[in-house]
Amino acid sequence: MNIQNDFLRLTKSDPLVLKISALTDFLWPSFVRETSPQVKYLADHFHIDKLSRFGSELFEFLYCGGEVNPVVGLEEIELYFRAKQDGENPGLPKGYKPENALWHKILNDVALSPVYTSMAQRCVGDHFNAGNNAVCIINELSDVMQEMVETSSAVAQAMAEKAEELSETRKAFMEAMKAGQTEKAAELKQKGKELGDQIESVLENAHAENKADIDQSIQEADRKAQEIESAMQSLAAGDQKGVGLKLDDLEAKRELAKRLKKNKRLMAFAKRLGALRKAWTSRKRAKKHSSSYSDIVGAKMSDQITKAFPSEIALAGTPEGRALFALKYAQKTLLTKDYEADTKQLDRGPVVIYVDISGSMAGESELWSKAIAHVVADECVKGNRLVQIHLFDTTIDQSITLDPKASNGVDLFNFILQWFTQGGTSFNEVLKHAYSRAEFDTKADMLIITDGDCEVEDRIVRTFTNFKNENAIDVRAFCIGKKSSSLARFCDEVQLVDIHADHHSADLLQAALS
């Protein structure tokens, strides 16, 4: 069995199921050239060109949402197969080739799959998603087709030798007709019909026997395509300012998709980032509207119903009071609460994050710390706050500064990819770095993420404490697994973090930055 991995080809071969539109003729080659997708196939039994052709037809079907030009009408081919199942002997539909029976049925399986509706919603008019889903389906189907061929020599022959023989018979028939050899042409026509019936019967039976596996492979392809798409969305900046990657063009999407497929660590990080960002956003939305304020300092006239005193709202509860309430609202004379804005919200300094990368942080703690650093950085950059991230074990050798006025996505992405755990833990190095190398501005928030504990020198703690007080720096530590007693000597607050409770983690970090 000659099983090969090869790149999809750009081929002008005859249609299998669909006639390709001029748009797909332009878009599919572009996708294939830039992405260079590889697929597994059985070189002994069908050419890579045929699989490539089916890939382009799948792309057409997904990109156009089923609004396609089939070789044989979908309803016509359905009636043909149904008649055969009923024991009838229908004539071949115009344009139909028996050796393509399996491809017709597989495309029909895609259209009838329970995941097709959601797949189509993602793929219609989307160059990258249509191509990515088509390639995922081909790769999953190749395993099913391999199983068909390995377990049945009849299927192997129908897909290879007999299909080739039928093609040659068809050519010989056309030549005989052209030469006026009617008797020979009649013999060839009968031979072709018998051969076509044999091939079609074998392929129909193979499809029926493997229908469950084909359906499962389509659903698995959908899952993998969604996994890649979701990971890309987690890493992307979207339309907002932030530190996500800019995926504004097809080339950037293709490049990231290739890296996600090849790099399991990157895929794991993207999944963790997506979950944590979702929790962060939901907790942020759940906060009360008045969370940016501290104390009520008096009353004022306005039309802000959310800040109106209860006595004003009560007016709208009676028929007599509604007119008065409407008048006061229109004239902005509702009696509302006057809050004192939290001064920290109005004048906030940079955020400096120290992340423990000692050996004990390997695994889930490493993933969580990368994801939370990315989420915090994204939030702060959107809030026009400069962000520094410093990685520490027994030294501090890796750092990045994210300027809210600059595009930081690629730099942070590469920084996270190069971030590996190793060595021990030294809080002394963190403190010395903070007061001598980190270039703190006043009113900064300093966050320390660690799972360890270690001794700190009194002299260094005193120096850091003076530095912290002079610059009005707020220092918060987040401990994974257990609290560090030594952190309490120089931090304003030490919190225990459960890296599996994303909503709680989001609450703690948001409180530290508020």
C-alpha positions in Angstrom: 0.0 0.0 0.0 1.7 3.2 -1.2 0.5 5.9 1.2 1.9 9.3 0.6 1.7 12.8 2.0 1.8 15.4 -0.7 0.8 19.0 -1.5 -2.5 19.6 -3.2 -2.0 20.3 -6.8 -3.5 23.0 -9.0 -5.2 20.9 -11.7 -7.5 21.5 -14.7 -8.8 18.0 -14.6 -12.4 17.1 -15.5 -15.1 17.9 -12.9 -16.0 15.1 -10.5 -19.3 16.6 -9.1 -19.3 20.3 -9.6 -18.3 22.7 -12.4 -15.9 25.3 -11.0 -16.8 29.0 -11.2 -14.4 31.6 -12.4 -14.3 33.0 -8.8 -13.1 29.6 -7.4 -10.7 29.3 -10.3 -9.1 32.5 -8.9 -9.5 32.0 -5.2 -8.6 28.3 -4.8 -5.2 28.5 -6.5 -4.4 31.5 -4.3 -5.3 29.6 -1.2 -3.3 26.5 -2.3 -0.2 28.5 -3.4 0.0 30.5 -0.1 -1.0 27.7 2.3 0.6 24.8 0.6 -1.8 22.3 2.3 -0.6 18.7 2.5 -3.0 15.7 2.4 -2.5 12.0 2.8 -3.6 9.8 -0.2 -3.2 6.4 -1.7 -0.9 6.8 -4.6 -1.6 3.3 -5.9 -5.3 3.9 -6.3 -6.0 7.4 -7.3 -3.9 10.4 -8.3 -3.3 13.4 -6.1 -4.9 15.4 -9.0 -8.3 13.8 -8.4 -8.1 14.6 -4.6 -7.0 18.1 -5.5 -9.9 18.5 -7.9 -12.4 17.4 -5.2 -10.8 19.9 -2.8 -11.5 22.7 -5.2 -15.1 21.5 -5.6 -15.5 21.4 -1.8 -14.2 24.9 -1.7 -16.7 26.0 -4.3 -19.5 24.3 -2.4 -18.6 25.9 1.0 -17.6 29.3 -0.3 -20.9 29.6 -2.3 -23.1 28.1 0.4 -24.3 25.4 -1.9 -25.3 27.8 -4.7 -23.3 25.8 -7.3 -23.4 24.4 -10.8 -23.3 20.6 -10.5 -22.2 18.3 -13.3 -25.5 16.5 -12.7 -28.4 18.2 -11.0 -28.4 17.2 -7.3 -32.1 16.3 -7.5 -31.5 14.3 -10.7 -28.6 12.3 -9.2 -30.7 11.7 -6.0 -33.6 10.3 -8.1 -31.1 8.2 -10.1 -29.6 6.5 -7.0 -33.1 6.1 -5.4 -34.4 4.3 -8.5 -31.4 1.9 -8.4 -32.1 1.2 -4.7 -35.7 0.4 -5.7 -34.5 -2.2 -8.2 -35.1 -0.2 -11.3 -32.6 0.1 -14.2 -32.6 3.9 -14.9 -30.4 5.4 -17.7 -27.4 7.3 -16.7 -28.0 11.1 -16.1 -26.4 13.3 -18.6 -22.8 14.1 -17.6 -22.6 11.4 -14.9 -19.7 9.1 -14.7 -20.0 5.9 -12.6 -16.4 6.1 -11.4 -17.3 9.3 -9.7 -20.2 7.8 -7.7 -18.3 8.0 -4.4 -17.5 11.7 -4.8 -21.2 12.4 -5.5 -22.3 10.6 -2.4 -19.6 12.3 -0.2 -20.5 15.7 -1.3 -24.1 14.8 -0.5 -23.0 13.6 2.9 -21.4 17.0 3.5 -24.6 18.9 2.5 -26.7 16.7 4.8 -24.2 16.6 7.8 -25.6 18.1 11.1 -22.5 20.4 11.1 -23.0 21.8 7.6 -25.3 24.7 8.6 -22.7 26.1 11.1 -19.9 25.3 8.7 -21.6 27.1 5.9 -22.2 30.2 8.1 -18.4 30.4 8.7 -17.4 29.6 5.1 -19.8 31.5 2.9 -17.8 34.3 1.3 -14.8 33.7 3.5 -11.7 32.8 1.5 -9.7 31.4 4.4 -12.4 29.4 6.2 -13.7 27.8 3.0 -10.2 26.7 2.1 -9.3 25.5 5.6 -12.5 23.5 6.0 -12.1 21.9 2.5 -8.6 20.8 3.4 -9.7 19.5 6.8 -12.5 17.4 5.2 -10.1 15.9 2.6 -7.6 14.9 5.3 -10.2 13.2 7.4 -11.8 11.5 4.4 -8.4 10.1 3.3 -8.3 7.9 6.4 -11.7 6.4 5.6 -10.8 5.9 2.0 -7.6 4.2 3.0 -9.7 1.8 5.2 -12.0 1.1 2.2 -9.1 0.1 0.0 -7.2 -1.9 2.6 -10.3 -4.0 3.4 -11.6 -4.6 -0.1 -9.7 -5.4 -3.2 -12.9 -4.8 -5.2 -12.9 -1.2 -4.0 -9.2 -0.8 -4.8 -9.8 -2.0 -8.3 -12.9 0.1 -8.8 -10.9 3.3 -7.8 -7.9 2.4 -9.9 -7.6 -0.2 -12.6 -11.3 -0.5 -13.5 -11.8 3.3 -13.4 -8.8 3.6 -15.8 -10.2 0.8 -18.0 -13.6 2.6 -18.2 -11.9 5.8 -19.2 -10.0 4.1 -22.0 -13.2 2.3 -23.2 -15.0 5.6 -23.3 -12.2 7.1 -25.5 -12.2 4.1 -27.8 -16.0 4.3 -28.2 -15.7 8.0 -29.3 -12.9 7.1 -31.8 -15.0 4.3 -33.2 -18.0 6.5 -33.6 -15.9 9.2 -35.3 -14.5 6.6 -37.7 -18.0 5.3 -38.5 -17.3 1.8 -37.0 -20.8 1.4 -35.6 -20.5 -2.3 -34.8 -17.3 -1.8 -32.8 -18.8 1.2 -31.1 -21.8 -0.8 -30.0 -19.6 -3.5 -28.5 -17.6 -0.8 -26.7 -20.7 0.9 -25.4 -22.0 -2.4 -24.0 -18.6 -3.1 -22.4 -18.5 0.4 -20.9 -22.0 0.0 -19.5 -21.2 -3.3 -17.8 -17.9 -2.0 -16.5 -19.6 1.2 -15.3 -22.3 -0.9 -13.5 -19.6 -3.0 -11.8 -17.7 0.1 -10.6 -20.8 1.9 -9.4 -22.1 -1.1 -7.5 -18.8 -1.6 -5.7 -18.5 2.1 -4.8 -22.2 2.4 -3.7 -21.7 -0.6 -1.4 -18.4 0.8 0.0 -20.1 4.1 0.7 -23.1 2.3 2.5 -20.7 0.2 4.6 -18.6 3.2 5.6 -21.3 5.8 5.8 -21.0 6.2 9.6 -17.2 6.7 9.3 -17.7 9.2 6.5 -20.2 11.2 8.6 -17.9 11.1 11.6 -14.9 12.3 9.5 -16.9 15.3 8.3 -17.8 16.2 11.8 -14.2 15.7 13.0 -13.0 18.0 10.1 -15.5 20.6 11.3 -14.2 20.3 14.8 -10.5 20.7 13.7 -11.3 23.7 11.5 -13.3 25.4 14.3 -10.4 24.7 16.6 -8.0 26.5 14.3 -10.5 29.4 13.7 -11.1 29.8 17.5 -7.4 29.8 18.2 -6.8 32.5 15.6 -9.6 34.6 17.0 -8.0 34.3 20.5 -4.7 35.6 19.2 -6.2 38.3 16.9 -6.7 41.9 17.9 -10.0 42.3 16.0 -11.1 45.8 15.3 -10.0 47.2 18.6 -6.7 48.6 19.7 -4.7 46.0 21.7 -1.9 43.6 21.6 -3.5 40.9 19.5 -2.2 39.9 16.1 -3.4 41.8 13.1 -5.1 39.3 10.8 -6.5 41.8 8.2 -5.4 39.8 5.1 -5.5 36.3 3.9 -1.7 35.8 4.0 -1.6 36.6 7.7 -4.4 34.1 8.4 -2.7 31.4 6.4 0.6 31.9 8.1 -0.9 31.7 11.6 -3.0 28.7 10.7 0.1 26.8 9.6 1.9 27.6 12.8 -1.1 26.5 14.9 -1.3 23.2 13.0 2.4 22.5 13.5 2.9 23.9 17.0 1.0 22.1 19.8 2.2 24.5 22.4 0.9 27.5 20.5 -2.5 25.8 20.0 -2.7 25.0 23.7 -1.8 28.6 24.6 -4.4 29.9 22.1 -7.1 27.7 23.7 -6.1 28.9 27.2 -6.1 32.5 26.1 -9.5 32.2 24.6 -11.0 30.7 27.8 -9.4 33.3 30.0 -10.4 36.2 27.8 -14.0 35.0 27.7 -14.0 34.9 31.5 -12.4 38.3 31.7 -14.9 39.9 29.4 -17.9 38.3 31.1 -16.7 39.4 34.6 -16.0 42.9 33.3 -19.5 43.2 31.8 -21.0 41.9 35.1 -19.6 44.8 37.1 -22.1 47.5 38.2 -22.3 50.6 36.1 -21.0 52.7 39.0 -17.8 50.7 39.5 -15.7 53.5 38.2 -16.8 55.7 41.1 -16.1 55.7 44.9 -18.4 57.7 47.2 -21.5 59.8 46.8 -20.6 63.4 47.6 -23.9 65.1 46.9 -26.8 65.5 44.4 -27.1 67.2 41.0 -29.7 67.7 38.3 -29.4 65.5 35.2 -31.2 63.0 33.0 -29.2 60.0 34.1 -31.9 57.6 35.2 -29.4 55.0 36.5 -28.1 57.5 39.0 -31.5 59.0 40.0 -32.7 58.8 43.6 -35.5 56.3 44.3 -38.0 59.1 45.0 -37.5 60.4 41.4 -38.0 56.9 39.9 -41.1 56.4 42.0 -42.8 59.3 40.1 -43.0 57.1 37.0 -44.9 54.5 39.0 -48.1 56.5 39.1 -50.3 57.9 36.4 -50.2 61.3 38.0 -46.4 61.3 38.3 -45.5 60.1 34.8 -46.0 63.5 33.2 -43.9 65.2 35.8 -41.2 62.5 35.5 -41.2 62.9 31.7 -40.9 66.7 32.0 -38.0 66.5 34.5 -36.2 63.9 32.3 -36.7 66.1 29.2 -35.4 69.2 31.1 -32.5 67.2 32.7 -33.8 68.2 36.2 -34.0 64.7 37.7 -32.3 64.7 41.2 -29.4 62.3 40.7 -26.5 61.1 42.8 -23.2 62.9 42.4 -20.2 60.6 42.7 -16.6 61.3 43.3 -14.6 59.8 40.6 -11.9 57.4 41.7 -8.7 59.4 41.2 -6.8 56.2 40.4 -9.0 55.7 37.4 -8.3 59.2 36.2 -4.5 59.2 36.5 -3.1 55.7 36.2 0.5 54.8 35.6 2.1 51.9 33.7 1.6 48.2 34.6 4.7 46.2 35.3 4.3 42.4 35.4 6.8 40.0 36.8 6.2 36.4 35.8 7.9 33.4 37.4 9.3 31.1 34.8 11.1 28.7 37.2 10.9 25.0 36.4 8.0 24.4 38.7 5.8 26.6 36.6 5.9 24.2 33.7 2.6 22.9 32.3 -0.8 24.4 33.2 0.7 27.2 35.4 2.9 28.3 32.4 -0.1 28.3 30.1 -2.2 30.3 32.6 0.5 32.8 33.3 1.1 33.4 29.5 -2.6 33.8 28.9 -3.2 36.1 31.9 -0.2 38.3 30.9 -1.6 38.6 27.4 -5.1 39.5 28.6 -3.8 42.0 31.1 -1.5 43.6 28.5 -4.4 43.8 26.0 -6.7 45.4 28.5 -4.0 48.0 29.6 -2.9 48.9 26.1 -6.6 49.5 25.2 -6.7 51.8 28.3 -3.6 53.7 27.1 -1.4 52.3 29.8 2.2 51.3 29.1 2.9 47.6 29.9 6.2 46.0 30.9 6.5 42.2 31.2 9.6 40.7 32.9 10.3 37.0 33.2 12.2 35.9 36.2 13.8 32.7 37.7 17.1 33.4 39.5 17.8 36.2 37.0 15.8 38.5 34.8 17.0 38.3 31.2 13.8 38.5 29.1 11.6 41.5 29.0 9.2 43.3 26.7 7.7 46.8 26.8 4.3 47.5 25.1 3.7 51.1 24.1 -0.1 51.8 23.8 0.7 54.1 20.9 2.5 51.4 18.9 1.6 48.1 17.2 2.7 45.4 19.7 0.9 42.3 18.5 3.7 40.5 16.7 6.3 41.4 19.3 4.2 40.0 22.2 3.3 36.9 20.2 7.0 36.1 19.5 7.9 36.9 23.1 5.4 34.4 24.4 6.5 31.7 21.9 10.1 32.1 23.2 9.0 31.9 26.8 10.1 28.6 28.5 10.3 27.5 32.1 13.6 26.7 33.8 15.7 27.2 36.9 14.8 28.4 40.4 13.1 31.4 42.0 14.5 34.7 43.3 12.4 37.5 44.6 15.5 39.4 45.4 16.2 39.7 41.7 12.6 41.0 41.1 13.0 43.7 43.8 16.4 44.8 42.6 15.2 44.9 39.0 12.2 47.0 40.0 14.1 49.8 41.7 17.2 49.8 39.5 16.3 48.7 36.0 12.6 48.7 35.3 12.2 52.5 34.8 9.0 52.8 36.8 6.8 55.9 36.6 4.8 57.1 39.5 1.4 55.5 40.3 2.4 52.2 38.6 0.7 48.9 39.3 3.2 46.1 39.8 1.9 42.5 39.5 3.9 39.4 40.5 2.8 36.0 39.3 4.5 33.0 40.9 4.0 29.5 42.4 7.1 29.6 44.6 8.6 31.0 47.8 12.1 32.0 48.7 13.9 34.2 51.2 14.4 37.9 50.6 17.2 40.0 52.1 16.1 42.7 54.6 18.3 45.3 53.0 16.7 44.7 49.6 13.2 44.8 51.1 13.9 48.1 52.8 15.3 49.7 49.6 12.3 48.5 47.6 9.8 49.6 50.2 11.2 53.1 50.2 11.2 53.1 46.4 7.6 51.9 46.3 6.4 54.5 48.8 8.2 57.4 47.1 6.6 56.5 43.7 3.1 55.6 44.9 3.5 52.1 43.4 0.8 49.5 44.2 2.3 45.9 44.4 0.1 42.9 44.2 1.2 39.2 44.1 -0.8 36.3 42.7 0.3 32.9 44.1 -0.5 29.7 42.3 -1.1 26.7 44.6 0.0 28.2 47.8 0.7 31.6 49.3 4.2 32.8 49.7 5.0 34.2 53.2 8.0 36.2 52.0 5.8 38.1 49.4 3.8 39.6 52.3 7.0 41.5 53.4 6.9 43.8 50.4 3.5 43.5 48.6 0.4 45.5 49.4 -1.7 42.4 48.8 -1.0 38.7 48.2 -3.8 36.6 46.6 -4.1 32.9 46.1 -5.1 32.0 42.5 -6.8 28.9 41.3 -5.7 28.7 37.6 -8.7 26.5 36.9 -11.2 29.1 38.1 -11.0 31.7 35.3 -13.8 33.9 36.5 -12.3 34.2 40.0 -8.8 34.9 38.4 -10.4 37.6 36.3 -12.0 39.2 39.3 -8.7 39.3 41.2 -6.7 40.8 38.3 -9.4 43.3 37.4 -9.5 44.5 41.0 -5.8 44.9 41.0 -5.9 47.1 37.9 -9.0 49.1 38.9 
